[in-house]
Amino acid sequence: PNTTVNYLDTNIDTDPLFLGGDDIHNPLYYSLSAASPCINSGTPDTTGLNLPPYDLAGNWRIWDGRIDMGCFEYGSEPWVSVDDPTIPHIPAVSLDAWPNPFKVFTNIKVSMPQGGFSKAGSANINIYNIKGQKVKTIALDPSKAGEQFTYWDGRDSDNRLCSSGIYLLNLTVNGKNVSSKKVTFVR
């Protein structure tokens, strides 16, 4: 009673579309998906907020002149224009990681073909250091089609923090490398 609620232009009343699903202990929980209404929905005037230049994952706090709602910024891909109207062939399997470079963790997205790898016995992301030594393996569900999300926190299979440097994420299905992505870990 007698309370005024100021509903501003920067408030939302919809699902924020976080990547972490229902598990609040998942480091991806508050990361924004590409379709999140929180992207560029933060207050445009950050004067006096004393925000650090980076978010909790090491991304620039203000991207494209606007701030996102929440503790993680969504780093949008650069706009690319192509004069050639030919549609390029999109591979059935893709592997992506962001932010890159990263300080705390990098989100990993694997896109599997329709039907997944139904005959596959295993699907893994093997992480190698610059010397070619395997530091960690992350298991995936080979039968799941579409996008799968996971993360790497810069730790090896013994939960030790890895050194700063370049690492290679190799997506393997039944031991065969099908996609790779280079990431940079900065401690």
Secondary structure, 3 states (H helix, E strand, C coil): CCCCCCCCCCCCCCCCCECCCCCCCCCCCCCECCCCCCCCCCCCCCCCCCCCCECCCCCECEECCEECCCCCCCCCCCCCCCCCCCCCCCCCCEEEEECCCECCCEEEEEEECCCCCCCCCCEEEEEECCCCCEEEEEEECCCCCEEEEEEECCECCCCCECCCEEEEEEEEECCEEEEEEEEEECC
